[in-house]
Amino acid sequence: MLDLNRREQVVIVLLVLSLSLGSGLWLRACVWSAAGPVEIQVEEMALPEQLPPPPQEDRVLDPRVNINTASAELLVTLPGIGPVLAERIIAYREEHGHFTALEDLLQVSGIGEKKLAALEDFIRVE
């Protein structure tokens, strides 16, 4: 072990004591600097049968546009559909009721077989 004289031992003991005291004072100042004592709240965990069902967003959503509910703003995002044709689709829907099949769009003025074929991957009927 180290061979220390009495004076060196006293210096080391005083150094350790002052570091301990300083650390304690610093820790106390940190803890008590908060506005009063800290309260910890513990919540009980719910049992699995008490948990709400998972949100419906987990299911795969169909990205195609529902032509029975789409607004004119949404319809114009479809290929080959401009503002005039979008209004015709909505007017037909309001006059004749919901579309029951994609082929019902052929009844709308301005939509033919070719345009319907181009739209089939982007629209749906519900």
Backbone as a chain_set.jsonl record, in Angstrom:
{"seq": "MLDLNRREQVVIVLLVLSLSLGSGLWLRACVWSAAGPVEIQVEEMALPEQLPPPPQEDRVLDPRVNINTASAELLVTLPGIGPVLAERIIAYREEHGHFTALEDLLQVSGIGEKKLAALEDFIRVE", "coords": {"N": [[0.822, -1.171, 0.0], [0.276, 2.382, -0.191], [2.722, 4.511, 1.17], [2.082, 6.86, 3.288], [2.559, 9.951, 4.934], [1.509, 11.392, 8.053], [0.473, 13.98, 7.645], [-0.214, 13.986, 4.878], [-2.198, 12.045, 4.903], [-4.184, 13.345, 6.413], [-4.786, 15.465, 4.712], [-5.871, 14.089, 2.532], [-8.142, 12.901, 3.731], [-9.562, 15.218, 4.465], [-10.006, 16.268, 1.924], [-11.661, 14.273, 0.755], [-13.859, 14.466, 2.505], [-14.691, 17.131, 2.012], [-15.383, 16.981, -0.705], [-17.505, 15.147, -0.554], [-19.312, 16.551, 1.074], [-19.767, 18.804, -0.54], [-20.906, 17.59, -2.819], [-23.211, 16.54, -1.682], [-24.553, 18.884, -0.891], [-24.905, 20.074, -3.401], [-26.584, 18.176, -4.662], [-28.803, 18.302, -2.974], [-29.621, 20.945, -3.474], [-30.374, 20.727, -6.149], [-32.521, 18.918, -6.046], [-34.359, 20.215, -4.347], [-34.816, 22.521, -5.696], [-36.954, 22.453, -7.338], [-40.455, 23.277, -7.498], [-41.584, 22.585, -4.658], [-42.252, 19.284, -3.231], [-41.912, 16.402, -5.368], [-44.522, 14.716, -6.94], [-45.407, 11.423, -7.66], [-47.387, 9.714, -9.856], [-49.038, 6.682, -10.174], [-50.468, 4.689, -12.539], [-52.988, 2.236, -12.875], [-52.654, -0.754, -14.709], [-54.552, -1.756, -17.525], [-56.564, -4.659, -18.0], [-56.341, -7.103, -20.637], [-58.927, -7.61, -21.7], [-60.209, -5.292, -21.083], [-59.258, -3.356, -22.722], [-59.727, -1.027, -25.426], [-61.099, -1.784, -28.703], [-58.873, -2.329, -31.519], [-57.974, 0.453, -33.655], [-59.751, 1.22, -36.695], [-58.075, 1.963, -38.728], [-56.124, 0.153, -39.204], [-56.831, -1.615, -41.136], [-56.62, -2.358, -44.655], [-56.979, 0.281, -46.826], [-59.058, 1.187, -49.571], [-57.786, 2.772, -52.286], [-59.122, 3.766, -54.448], [-61.458, 6.026, -56.007], [-64.695, 6.619, -54.827], [-67.364, 6.819, -56.812], [-69.932, 7.439, -56.127], [-69.922, 9.091, -53.948], [-67.997, 11.013, -54.275], [-66.71, 14.334, -54.475], [-66.864, 17.167, -56.748], [-64.335, 18.32, -56.846], [-62.716, 16.163, -56.19], [-63.312, 14.365, -58.216], [-62.23, 15.61, -60.496], [-59.591, 14.989, -60.266], [-59.233, 12.596, -61.391], [-58.11, 10.668, -64.248], [-58.745, 12.155, -67.374], [-61.069, 13.424, -66.583], [-62.596, 16.439, -66.378], [-63.637, 19.678, -65.047], [-66.229, 20.149, -66.125], [-67.177, 17.598, -66.904], [-67.062, 16.354, -64.427], [-69.089, 17.725, -63.061], [-71.254, 16.851, -64.589], [-71.3, 14.126, -63.935], [-71.969, 14.274, -61.208], [-74.463, 15.561, -61.414], [-75.919, 13.612, -62.839], [-75.872, 11.575, -60.938], [-77.32, 12.784, -58.855], [-79.805, 13.061, -60.095], [-80.559, 10.46, -60.959], [-79.924, 8.757, -58.899], [-77.701, 6.649, -56.945], [-74.832, 5.186, -58.553], [-74.775, 1.842, -59.615], [-73.059, 0.118, -60.792], [-69.88, 0.186, -62.448], [-70.231, 0.462, -65.17], [-72.494, 2.002, -65.388], [-71.667, 4.584, -65.638], [-71.451, 5.024, -68.33], [-73.798, 6.119, -69.121], [-73.622, 8.776, -68.632], [-73.23, 11.796, -70.278], [-70.488, 12.265, -72.386], [-68.858, 10.317, -71.462], [-67.467, 7.496, -72.67], [-66.84, 4.126, -73.89], [-64.02, 3.969, -74.087], [-63.064, 5.985, -72.34], [-64.156, 5.062, -69.949], [-62.757, 2.665, -69.672], [-60.228, 3.678, -69.179], [-60.631, 4.758, -66.69], [-61.277, 2.688, -64.952], [-59.386, 1.534, -63.133], [-59.161, 3.443, -61.234], [-61.525, 4.104, -60.005], [-64.457, 3.271, -58.009], [-67.516, 1.638, -56.996], [-69.776, 1.985, -54.454]], "CA": [[0.0, 0.0, 0.0], [1.029, 3.619, -0.223], [3.325, 4.934, 2.437], [1.759, 8.269, 3.423], [2.785, 10.48, 6.277], [0.3, 11.843, 8.761], [-0.037, 15.19, 7.002], [-0.842, 13.582, 3.617], [-3.439, 11.347, 5.258], [-5.154, 14.357, 6.842], [-5.189, 16.198, 3.505], [-6.756, 13.209, 1.741], [-9.406, 12.787, 4.462], [-10.268, 16.5, 4.314], [-10.43, 16.36, 0.527], [-12.809, 13.369, 0.594], [-14.985, 15.047, 3.24], [-15.193, 18.326, 1.328], [-16.07, 16.528, -1.923], [-18.768, 14.531, -0.136], [-20.192, 17.611, 1.529], [-20.125, 19.602, -1.715], [-21.826, 16.796, -3.649], [-24.489, 16.467, -0.979], [-25.21, 20.197, -0.993], [-25.331, 20.261, -4.789], [-27.719, 17.287, -4.89], [-29.947, 18.859, -2.24], [-30.069, 22.138, -4.194], [-31.051, 20.291, -7.375], [-33.799, 18.274, -5.709], [-35.275, 21.166, -3.728], [-35.029, 23.708, -6.517], [-38.28, 22.32, -7.928], [-41.506, 23.896, -6.677], [-42.156, 21.63, -3.719], [-41.905, 17.875, -3.465], [-42.386, 15.821, -6.61], [-45.484, 13.631, -6.754], [-45.393, 10.415, -8.714], [-48.676, 9.04, -9.961], [-48.95, 5.377, -10.795], [-51.756, 4.264, -13.069], [-53.149, 0.792, -12.966], [-52.689, -1.255, -16.082], [-55.816, -2.387, -17.877], [-56.516, -6.047, -18.438], [-56.555, -7.159, -22.086], [-60.35, -7.528, -22.061], [-60.664, -3.931, -20.82], [-58.704, -2.461, -23.732], [-60.635, -0.754, -26.548], [-60.705, -2.508, -29.911], [-57.889, -1.579, -32.305], [-58.607, 1.381, -34.596], [-60.045, 0.664, -38.011], [-57.056, 2.372, -39.683], [-55.227, -0.971, -39.446], [-57.235, -2.356, -42.33], [-56.137, -1.783, -45.906], [-57.977, 1.155, -47.409], [-59.142, 1.169, -51.028], [-57.436, 4.118, -52.731], [-59.944, 4.201, -55.582], [-62.471, 7.039, -55.713], [-66.08, 6.157, -54.869], [-68.063, 7.798, -57.662], [-71.23, 7.774, -55.529], [-69.768, 10.081, -52.882], [-66.911, 11.936, -54.59], [-67.028, 15.723, -54.824], [-66.343, 17.591, -58.05], [-62.903, 18.529, -56.686], [-62.056, 14.862, -56.211], [-63.517, 13.756, -59.535], [-61.325, 16.188, -61.493], [-58.255, 14.406, -60.124], [-59.212, 11.35, -62.167], [-57.64, 10.892, -65.621], [-59.766, 12.417, -68.392], [-62.246, 14.079, -66.012], [-62.422, 17.859, -66.118], [-64.698, 20.255, -64.226], [-67.551, 19.99, -66.758], [-67.559, 16.188, -66.799], [-67.292, 16.081, -63.002], [-70.437, 18.233, -62.757], [-72.224, 15.957, -65.244], [-71.385, 12.903, -63.126], [-72.727, 14.607, -59.997], [-75.848, 15.832, -61.811], [-76.538, 12.321, -63.146], [-76.017, 10.885, -59.655], [-78.422, 13.422, -58.126], [-81.064, 12.84, -60.811], [-80.893, 9.043, -61.109], [-79.516, 7.974, -57.734], [-76.333, 6.122, -56.937], [-74.393, 4.237, -59.564], [-74.73, 0.49, -59.067], [-71.931, -0.552, -61.449], [-69.032, 1.131, -63.167], [-70.78, 0.641, -66.509], [-73.525, 3.041, -65.333], [-71.052, 5.846, -66.058], [-71.646, 5.183, -69.769], [-75.017, 6.904, -69.291], [-73.253, 10.187, -68.483], [-72.772, 12.383, -71.534], [-69.055, 12.551, -72.396], [-68.105, 9.126, -71.052], [-67.65, 6.361, -73.56], [-66.125, 2.897, -73.526], [-62.586, 4.23, -73.959], [-62.819, 6.753, -71.11], [-64.475, 4.173, -68.83], [-61.634, 1.727, -69.539], [-59.104, 4.419, -68.573], [-60.99, 5.086, -65.31], [-61.61, 1.505, -64.156], [-58.427, 1.268, -62.054], [-59.15, 4.583, -60.316], [-62.856, 4.365, -59.413], [-65.211, 2.142, -57.445], [-68.922, 1.917, -56.705], [-70.211, 1.406, -53.184]], "C": [[0.874, 1.246, 0.0], [1.554, 3.976, 1.165], [3.139, 6.446, 2.556], [2.065, 8.728, 4.842], [1.468, 11.026, 6.821], [-0.327, 13.055, 8.071], [-0.76, 14.848, 5.7], [-2.159, 12.868, 3.871], [-4.533, 12.336, 5.643], [-5.665, 15.129, 5.627], [-6.155, 15.352, 2.676], [-8.115, 13.077, 2.416], [-10.208, 14.071, 4.316], [-10.789, 16.683, 2.883], [-11.671, 15.499, 0.273], [-14.036, 13.942, 1.297], [-15.556, 16.272, 2.521], [-15.897, 17.965, 0.029], [-17.428, 15.916, -1.593], [-19.778, 15.591, 0.279], [-20.669, 18.462, 0.352], [-21.118, 18.871, -2.615], [-23.198, 16.715, -2.999], [-25.256, 17.773, -1.073], [-25.72, 20.454, -2.408], [-26.567, 19.416, -5.098], [-28.971, 17.824, -4.205], [-30.505, 20.081, -2.961], [-30.82, 21.756, -5.463], [-32.432, 19.733, -7.07], [-34.791, 19.3, -5.191], [-35.478, 22.425, -4.551], [-36.377, 23.644, -7.235], [-39.304, 22.926, -6.979], [-42.152, 22.835, -5.801], [-41.753, 20.212, -4.046], [-42.548, 17.362, -4.758], [-43.342, 14.678, -6.291], [-45.419, 12.7, -7.948], [-46.731, 9.707, -8.698], [-48.491, 7.734, -10.716], [-50.343, 4.986, -11.25], [-51.809, 2.744, -13.111], [-53.213, 0.393, -14.43], [-54.023, -1.953, -16.319], [-55.577, -3.845, -18.269], [-56.8, -6.086, -19.932], [-58.028, -7.03, -22.485], [-60.933, -6.135, -21.814], [-60.164, -2.931, -21.858], [-59.716, -2.219, -24.845], [-60.194, -1.54, -27.774], [-59.708, -1.679, -30.716], [-58.594, -0.668, -33.307], [-58.762, 0.751, -35.969], [-58.995, 1.043, -39.054], [-56.096, 1.233, -40.011], [-55.602, -1.744, -40.709], [-56.732, -1.631, -43.575], [-57.27, -0.972, -46.528], [-57.914, 1.084, -48.929], [-58.857, 2.579, -51.535], [-58.294, 4.625, -53.884], [-61.042, 5.154, -55.117], [-63.861, 6.424, -55.847], [-66.879, 7.196, -55.642], [-69.44, 8.166, -57.119], [-71.119, 8.848, -54.445], [-68.731, 11.158, -53.194], [-67.435, 13.328, -54.943], [-66.463, 16.031, -56.204], [-64.835, 17.782, -57.977], [-62.123, 17.212, -56.732], [-62.181, 14.203, -57.587], [-62.552, 14.321, -60.578], [-59.898, 15.683, -61.351], [-58.13, 13.105, -60.904], [-58.766, 11.637, -63.594], [-58.81, 11.081, -66.587], [-61.023, 13.094, -67.875], [-61.889, 15.538, -65.711], [-63.586, 18.38, -65.293], [-66.104, 20.04, -64.812], [-68.034, 18.551, -66.612], [-67.816, 15.795, -65.344], [-68.69, 16.559, -62.599], [-71.515, 17.374, -63.409], [-72.402, 14.664, -64.447], [-72.224, 13.168, -61.88], [-74.19, 14.861, -60.324], [-76.578, 14.524, -62.123], [-76.827, 11.559, -61.856], [-77.185, 11.46, -58.861], [-79.771, 13.153, -58.778], [-81.502, 11.372, -60.815], [-80.543, 8.185, -59.892], [-78.116, 7.424, -57.904], [-76.078, 5.187, -58.115], [-74.326, 2.861, -58.915], [-73.591, -0.328, -59.665], [-71.124, 0.5, -62.191], [-69.591, 1.441, -64.554], [-71.892, 1.684, -66.545], [-72.972, 4.402, -65.745], [-71.215, 6.082, -67.552], [-72.904, 5.999, -70.075], [-74.754, 8.406, -69.178], [-72.699, 10.68, -69.806], [-71.291, 12.754, -71.43], [-68.211, 11.384, -71.935], [-68.481, 7.978, -71.975], [-66.841, 5.176, -73.067], [-64.644, 3.153, -73.259], [-62.265, 4.973, -72.649], [-63.104, 5.898, -69.883], [-63.329, 3.192, -68.595], [-60.443, 2.412, -68.871], [-59.368, 4.711, -67.09], [-61.115, 3.868, -64.394], [-60.672, 1.239, -62.981], [-58.443, 2.357, -60.975], [-60.478, 4.829, -59.596], [-63.47, 3.08, -58.867], [-66.631, 2.608, -57.21], [-69.257, 1.237, -55.397], [-71.619, 1.854, -52.908]], "O": [[2.089, 1.154, 0.176], [0.893, 3.761, 2.181], [3.921, 7.222, 2.007], [1.858, 7.999, 5.812], [0.46, 11.101, 6.117], [-1.549, 13.125, 7.938], [-1.838, 15.387, 5.45], [-3.127, 13.065, 3.138], [-5.685, 12.176, 5.24], [-6.859, 15.414, 5.534], [-7.154, 15.867, 2.175], [-9.143, 13.135, 1.74], [-11.413, 14.02, 4.069], [-11.888, 17.196, 2.676], [-12.624, 15.957, -0.357], [-15.136, 13.909, 0.745], [-16.774, 16.428, 2.434], [-16.909, 18.578, -0.311], [-18.401, 16.159, -2.306], [-20.945, 15.542, -0.11], [-21.849, 18.799, 0.267], [-22.066, 19.476, -3.115], [-24.222, 16.81, -3.675], [-26.465, 17.776, -1.306], [-26.817, 20.979, -2.599], [-27.501, 19.904, -5.735], [-30.06, 17.806, -4.778], [-31.722, 20.244, -3.055], [-31.807, 22.404, -5.813], [-33.4, 20.044, -7.764], [-35.963, 19.257, -5.564], [-36.234, 23.309, -4.149], [-36.885, 24.668, -7.69], [-39.04, 23.068, -5.785], [-43.168, 22.251, -6.18], [-41.018, 19.957, -5.0], [-43.601, 17.844, -5.174], [-43.034, 13.793, -5.493], [-45.38, 13.138, -9.098], [-47.16, 9.172, -7.676], [-47.86, 7.698, -11.773], [-51.283, 4.953, -10.456], [-50.807, 2.07, -13.349], [-53.756, 1.111, -15.269], [-54.551, -2.641, -15.445], [-54.524, -4.201, -18.797], [-57.447, -5.176, -20.449], [-58.341, -6.407, -23.499], [-62.029, -5.831, -22.284], [-60.601, -1.781, -21.869], [-60.489, -3.118, -25.176], [-59.028, -1.923, -27.873], [-59.698, -0.453, -30.607], [-59.694, -0.983, -33.761], [-58.0, -0.137, -36.352], [-59.014, 0.503, -40.16], [-55.338, 1.32, -40.976], [-54.769, -2.448, -41.279], [-56.455, -0.432, -43.539], [-58.376, -1.476, -46.728], [-56.835, 0.937, -49.504], [-59.622, 3.497, -51.24], [-58.201, 5.795, -54.256], [-61.492, 5.091, -53.973], [-64.171, 5.786, -56.853], [-67.05, 8.324, -55.179], [-70.055, 9.115, -57.605], [-72.125, 9.448, -54.067], [-68.606, 12.123, -52.441], [-68.457, 13.477, -55.614], [-65.684, 15.255, -56.757], [-64.123, 17.451, -58.925], [-61.008, 17.159, -57.251], [-61.244, 13.557, -58.056], [-62.101, 13.586, -61.456], [-59.072, 15.925, -62.231], [-57.029, 12.575, -61.057], [-59.011, 12.729, -64.108], [-59.743, 10.278, -66.617], [-61.957, 13.32, -68.644], [-61.005, 15.827, -64.904], [-64.442, 17.598, -64.877], [-67.053, 19.781, -64.072], [-69.183, 18.317, -66.236], [-68.701, 14.985, -65.07], [-69.395, 15.861, -61.87], [-72.587, 17.191, -62.831], [-73.519, 14.169, -64.3], [-73.094, 12.368, -61.536], [-75.071, 14.42, -59.586], [-77.726, 14.345, -61.718], [-77.897, 10.97, -61.702], [-77.956, 10.712, -58.26], [-80.779, 13.029, -58.082], [-82.691, 11.081, -60.688], [-80.847, 6.992, -59.876], [-77.436, 7.705, -58.892], [-76.977, 4.501, -58.601], [-73.866, 2.734, -57.78], [-73.201, -1.353, -59.105], [-71.631, 1.573, -62.517], [-69.439, 2.556, -65.053], [-72.209, 2.204, -67.614], [-73.731, 5.279, -66.159], [-71.127, 7.223, -68.004], [-73.048, 6.515, -71.183], [-75.586, 9.214, -69.591], [-71.808, 10.06, -70.387], [-70.885, 13.462, -70.509], [-66.983, 11.44, -72.004], [-69.634, 7.554, -72.051], [-66.243, 5.205, -71.991], [-64.08, 2.611, -72.308], [-61.315, 4.628, -71.947], [-62.387, 5.985, -68.886], [-62.97, 2.919, -67.45], [-59.729, 1.79, -68.084], [-58.425, 4.891, -66.32], [-61.064, 4.014, -63.172], [-61.118, 0.766, -61.936], [-57.814, 2.207, -59.927], [-60.554, 5.658, -58.69], [-63.063, 1.971, -59.211], [-66.921, 3.804, -57.221], [-69.043, 0.034, -55.249], [-72.194, 1.486, -51.884]]}, "num_chains": 1, "name": "protein.A"}
